[in-house]
Amino acid sequence: MDSNTEVLLAARAGAAGWELLVERYSRLVWSVPRSFRLSHADAADVYQCTWLCLAEHLKRIRQPESLGTWLVSTATRQSIAVVRARGREVSLDRWEPASTLPAPEEVAVAGDRQRRLWTALMTLNERCQRLLCIAAHSPELSYAQVAEALGMKVTSVGQTRTRCLAALRRKLEGER
């Protein structure tokens, strides 16, 4: 099964299809909570919650080609919820004096930069989105592992990554 449509239909039909779906997107889903530097337990919770959300919405997915984006968005929302929940917990070993905190304008600029980057990334095709997310969130993966996760040739990972980064750069520069 090559297309997301076929994989989604198989997942709706039974456990074998669901296993194929999880196998195809497992690394991508894991990469999101890892990028938030969550503990292993919190990352595992985000991972499980993301798959649970998909199971609950499996029959409502209308654009199978955007499944990777849907999973990343869901895992991101789950990760942010965990970060916010943990942020409310006061831990003396993580406390920093106010002088080391960024100024409000730095926080605003960083937030705007992240929003613009995310918006530009979401305008790229799904292959570029998945490749760049994996590259950003799991830099330790080899080209062979990335190629396997994305179903592409090892020899094309570097060139595709370069093209995707150039497209992202053009979108960001065109925004100014």
Secondary structure as GFF3:
##gff-version 3
##sequence-region A 1 176
A	DSSP	alpha_helix	4	13	.	.	.	ID=ss1
A	DSSP	alpha_helix	15	35	.	.	.	ID=ss2
A	DSSP	alpha_helix	40	57	.	.	.	ID=ss3
A	DSSP	three_ten_helix	58	60	.	.	.	ID=ss4
A	DSSP	three_ten_helix	64	66	.	.	.	ID=ss5
A	DSSP	alpha_helix	67	87	.	.	.	ID=ss6
A	DSSP	three_ten_helix	92	94	.	.	.	ID=ss7
A	DSSP	three_ten_helix	98	100	.	.	.	ID=ss8
A	DSSP	alpha_helix	104	122	.	.	.	ID=ss9
A	DSSP	alpha_helix	126	137	.	.	.	ID=ss10
A	DSSP	alpha_helix	143	150	.	.	.	ID=ss11
A	DSSP	alpha_helix	154	175	.	.	.	ID=ss12
###
